[in-house]
Amino acid sequence: MSAVAVRLPREGAQPAAVADRRRLLEDSLLESGLAYGTGATDPAIELPADVRPGARAFAQLVAGLVRTCAQAGALSGAPFFADEGGVAPDEAVRVRRTQLVALLGASSGEGKAAAALFRAPLSAPARAVQRLADKVAARLSRRFLTGFGSFAGLPLLNGLCAIEVRTCATLALATFGHNRLSPTAAHLASAAALVWRGLLVELLAGLAAAQEQGKKVLKGYDQVIRSQRLPAREARLLRRGLNKPRPPEQLADAMHSAALRRFALAQVLLAALVDRPFEAGELAFVERLAAALGVSAAELAGLEAGVSDFYRKHTEALAALRRAETPEGLPHALTTRVHEAVLDNLDRMLQEIRETGELAELLAKGASGERLSSAEKSKVRKQLVDLAKTIPALAIFAAPGGMLLLPILIKLLPFNLLPSSFVDEPSPQLALPPPRGSAAERQAGAPTRERRARSVS
């Protein structure tokens, strides 16, 4: 818990608007990986080189929780977080430490004791602060399963940790916004977190039922629930959800907030992608859930690209996922999806791209081996966004990190992309081969996937 003493950058005394605080904190959670239930490496945390991976990941998670609460204080213009106003450094550190421990304690079910510490941080006995800090550390250690090794339930474990982070963030914004810690608010936040945990278990159990190795995955989830030594009520709720998950449509009806819907879909995507390419059953479950939640194909593709982009940028942060069998399957699964999306829409894409002129030129330039400048890549992205309005499969390139997939698109498209007004007569070896098949097929204009695949080979 020593990380609570880390000083924050001065943010200015004026608090941000409530909506802006939520948005900025959400952006921070996504950037750090805490939104996915892990913590990016915090340079303020010093650990021995031989510390176990689980303990290292746990330390980063706790540091991330603390920093999230501190950021909420800075964004809310809270004293000692946004502007210390000439207060002695030791006193400022003591206030921050006490109030941050109080927030973590409140989200751990210690609302009354936490409220007293938050209200009078300078007069709070050091013994009381340390006692609450020890309770928080013990609870989080059980939640994160610090002492355990690798097993198949890691997607559930990360999802549960992500809920822990969001609960703390929600409570911190409310507490610093009103400059008081309400035990009632803490109770409501904990009750909401329990609902989220129950829904998460049901969603992942439903996904596991669609997986080839579903029984093994369910055993891993059961191990997570058993190993956390949860309160009896919560353990019963989670085990019931694990054994008898409701269908996606019923679960979607229980998700009333946009934040919960986004969270649920992101966690299901992570569980589906983390250790293998998308199986047919997994894909069907994800698309069924997205439809029930009212998420379009373009939004789903964007969310998928965002998850993969974070994974590429923060491999070291996903310590828990690295302990899974083959986490490299995540980017590979996304690549497979892009291949399928492009091939399924190849004929239509070629027609649209040729008609855009500049986009065709830039893609042809990339296909010829020339490097595109940043400005050119920006133009490509903008025009792919426009094309996504008519071809949803291209929406994945418009998402954050989507342009990392551009080489895949260029590789799959034939070199002869330019409209006839931009190029000379194409040579036979570069032209698309004529469609093969029956005359009826050609007249109907319905080429098979096999013919489309041959056209780019």
N, C-alpha and C positions, 0 to 999 in steps of 0.2 A: 504493500500500500504506500510505499515511499514516493511513488510517482505523483501523488497528489500535490507534492510541494513544488513541482515544476512550474516556473513562471511562464505566463502566457504573453504573447505580443499585445501591446496596447491597442485596443479597438476603438477608442473614443467613447465619450460619455453618453452620446446620444444612441438610444437603443434602436435597432432596426424594427420595421413593422412586423407584426405577428406573422403574416404570410411569408415575409422575406426570411424571418428567422427559421421557419420550418423548411423552406426551400434550401437555404444555405446549409443547414445542418444535414438535410437529406443528401445534398451534393457531397458533403464531407464524408458521410457514412459510405456512400458508393465509392468514393475515391480511395478511402482507406481500406475497404474490404469488410468493414464492420457490418455493412448491410447484408453480407453473405455469411456472417457468423464467424469471422476471423479478424485478426488485426494485423495491418501492415507493420513492418518493423519500425519501432520507435527508437530513435537513437538515444533517448534519455534513459532507456532501460539497459543496464549493464548486467550481463549474466555470465557465469563461468563457461568456458568453451565446451566442457564435458557435460553440461546440463542436458537432461533428457528432452527429446523433441516435444513431448506432451507438456512438460513444465515450461519450456520456452514459449510454446504457443499460448499457454495459459497466461504467462506474464504479459505477453503482447495484448491479449484480449483485455485483461484488467486495465492495462495502461490505456487502451483505446476507450474503454468505458469511462475512465476518469477524464480523459481529454475531451470526450464528447460532452460530458456534463459541464466541464469548464468552458467549452465553446458556447454552450447554451447560456451560461452566465454572462460571457462577454457580449454575445449578440443581444442579450436583454438589457445591457447597460447596468448590470448588477455591481454594487460597490465591491471593491477588492478584485473584481474580474475585468471590468472595462476601464476603470480609472481609480487608482488607489488614493489619489488626492493627497499625496505627501505623507501617507501613513508609514510608520517604521516597517522595514522589510520583514523583520521577524513576526511582527503582528499580522501583516498581510498574509504571510505564508500560513500562519496558524488559523486564520479565518478561512482561507481557501481549503486547507486540509480538513478542518472540522465540517464545513458545509458540504464538501464533496463526499466525505464518509457518510454524512447524514443522508444524502441523496441515494447513495448505493444501499444504505441500510433500509431506507424507506421502500425501495423497489424489491428488497429481500424479505418484506413482511414485518419489519420493525418500525412501523410508522410512528407510534407514540414516542418512543425513545429518540428516533431520528428528528422529529419535529422540535423537541426540546433543545437538541444540540444545534440545529440550524438557527433557531430563534436567538440563542445567546452563545455564539461561537467563541467569544473571548473568555467567557466565564465558565465554559464547559470543562469539567475535570478531565485531565489527560487520561485517567484510567477509564472513564466512560467512553471516550473517543476510541481508545485502543480496544476495548471490549467489543464495541460495535464493529470496528474494522476486522477483528478476528472472526466474528460471526459471518460477515460478508465474505471474507476470504474462504472460510470453510464451505459456505453454501456454493459459491462460484466454483470452487475446486470440485465439488461433487457434480455440479451441472456440466462442467467441461471434461470430467473424467480424466483428470490430470495423470492419474497413476496407471491408466490402461493403455494398451497397445492398439494395434490395427485390427479392425473388424469391419464387417460389411455395413454397419449402421451409421457410418460417418456422415452421410447426407442429412440424416435426421439430427445428429448431434450438432452439426453446423447450423441447421435451421433453428434449433432450440436456442443456441447461443445468439443467433441474430435477433430472436424475439427478446432475449434478455437486454440486448443493446437498445432496441427500439423502445422498450419499456422505460429504461433509464432516460433516454433522450426525451421522451414525451413528458415524463415527470419533471425533468430538469427545466424544460421550457416553461411548464406551468408554474413551477416553484419560483424560479427567478423572475418570471413575468409578474407575479403577485408579491414577490419579496417575502414569501412565507411558505413553509412546508406544511401542507394539509394532510393529516392522517387519512381523511376521507378520500382525498384525491389519490393518495398512495394506494388505498384499498381498491379504488376503481381501476387504477392502472394495472394492479396485480390481477384483478378479475378479468380484465380484457386480455391480458397476456395468457391467462389460462385458456381462454376461448381460442386464441390464436394457436396455442400449442396443440390443443385438441384437433383443430382443423388441419394443421400441418401433418399430424400423424395419420389422419384419415386420407389426406391427399397422397402422401407417400406410400401408404399401404395400398391404395387403389392403383397407383403406378406400378408397384411391385407385382401386383396380380397380373399385370400385362407384360411383365418381363420374363425372359426365358429362365433366368435364375431367380425367379421371384421368391421361392421358398427360402433360399439362402439369405436373400436381402431381408425378408421379414424376420428371420432369426436374429440378424444383426440389429434390427430396430428393437426387437424385444430385449436384446442384451443391453442396449443403451438405456431403455426405460428401467430395467431391473437394476443396473449398475448405479444409477443416479440417486438411489435411495430417496425417492420422492415422498411427499406427504401422501397418506392413504387415499384421499379424495382425488388428487391429481393422478396418482398411479392407476386407479381404477378407470378414470376417464380416458387416459391414453391407451391403456390396454384394451378397453372396449372399442376404441376407434381403430386400433391395430387389427383386431380380430373381425370387426364388422364395419368396415368403412362404407359410408353412404356414397351413392353415385355422384359424379361431378356436378350434375345439375342441382342436386339438393345442397351440396356444399357451397355452390356458387350463391344460392339464395341466402346463405348465412353470412356472406361477405358483403357488408354494407358500405365499407369505405374503399375509396380508390387505392389507398395505401395498402390495405390488406389484400386487395385483388392483385396488385403488382407484386407484392411480396410472395404471395402464394404461387403465382406463375413462375417467378424467378427461381424459387426453391425447387419446384417440380422440374424445371429445365436443368438445373444443376444436378439433381439426382438422376435424371435421364442421361445426361451427357458425360458425367464425370469419369466413368470407367469403361465406356464402350460406345460404339457408334449407335445412333438412333435405331432401335429395333422397330419393326412395323407396329407392334402393339403399343410401344411407348409413344410413337408418333401419333397414333390414333387417340391415345389418352390425352396427350397434350393439346391436340387440336380440339378435342371434345370439350376439355376444360376451358380453353380460350373462347370457344363459341358460347359456352354457358356464361362466361364472365363478360361477354360482349366485347372481346378483344379481337380486332381485325387481324388479318394475315400480315399486314404491313407492321402493325404494332408488335405482333408476336416475333416477327423476324428481327425487328429492332431490338427487342429485349434479349433475344438470343445472341445477337451480335455484341450487345453490351456486356453480357456475362462473359463471353469468350474474350472480349477485349481486355476486361479486367484481369482475367486469368493469364493472358500473355504478358501484361505489364507487371503483375505482382505475383509471380510464381513463388517467391520466397514467403509471401504473406499467407498462402494457403497451406500452412503446415499440416493441418488436419487432413485436408484432401490429398496431400502428398503421401500420407500414410495409407491411402487406399491402394488398390492393386495396380491400376494403370491409369493415373489421372491424365496421361497424355491423350487419352481418348477424347477429351473435350474438344480441343481444336480440330482433331481429326473428324469427329462427328459433325462439326459445323461445316468443315470442308466438304464432306459427303453431301450434306444438305444443299450447299451451294451448287455442286455439280448437278444434282437432281433438278434443282429449280431452274438452272440455266438450260439444261437439255430438254426439260419439259416445255419450255417456252421459246426454244431456239428460233423457230421460223418467224414467230411474231416479233421477237427481239431484233432479229436481223433486219426486218422490214422497218421497224421504228428507228433503229440506229442509223440505217442508211439515209433516212429522211431528215435526220437532224443536222447533217453536214459537219459541223465542227466536232461533235462528239465522235462521229465516224473517223474523222481525221486523227483525233487524239488517240483513240483506241488502236487504230492502225499503226500509229507511231509507236505506241507501247508494244504492240505485237511484233514489230520489226526489230525490237531490241533496244530502242532509244529510251533514255530515262525521261520521264515526265517531270517538269518543274512543279513546285508547290502551287503556283498559279494555275497551271494546266490541270493538276489533280483536283483543285477546287472547282474548275469549270466542269470536269467530268462528274464530280459528285453532284453539282447543282443540276446538271442535265439528267443524271440518273434519277434524282428525286422527282423531276418532272415526268420522266418515263414511268416511275412507280405508280403514278396516278392511273395509268392504263394497264400496267403490268405489275401487279403486287409483288411478284417474285423479286423484283429489283429493289424493294424497300430495304432489304438487308444491307445494301450498300450505302443507304442514307443514314443508318444508325451510327452512333458513336463507335469508332473503330471499324466501321464497315469498309472503309477504303483500304484496309489491310488485306481485304479479299479481292481487290482489283486484279492482281496477277492471275487469280483463278479464272476470273471472267475473261481476261485477255487470252489465256491459254485455251479456253474452251471455244472461243469465237474463231471463225476462219479469218485468214489474213485479209481476204478481199472484202473489206467492209465498206469502202468508200462508194458514194454514188457515182454513176457513170460519168458525170460532169467533172469529177475530180481525178479520174484515172484514165489511163489508156486501156485499150481492150485487154482484159485479163488473160494471162497465159492459161492454157488448159490445165496445168497441174495446180494452179491456185484457185481456179473456179470451183464453185460447189458442184459436186457430181449430180447428175440428173436423178430424180427420185426413182427408186426401183419398186416394183410391185405391179399389181394389176391395173388395167386401165380404169376400172371402176374406182380404185383407191385414189388414183391421180386426179380423176375428175371430181371426186368428193373432197379433195384437198385435206385428207386426214392421214398424214404420214405417221407411221408407227415410231415408237421410241427407238427401236433398233435402227431404222433408217436415219433418224436424226443423229444418233450416236455415230453412225458411219460417216455422216456428212462432215464431221469435224475430225475424223481420225486421220 
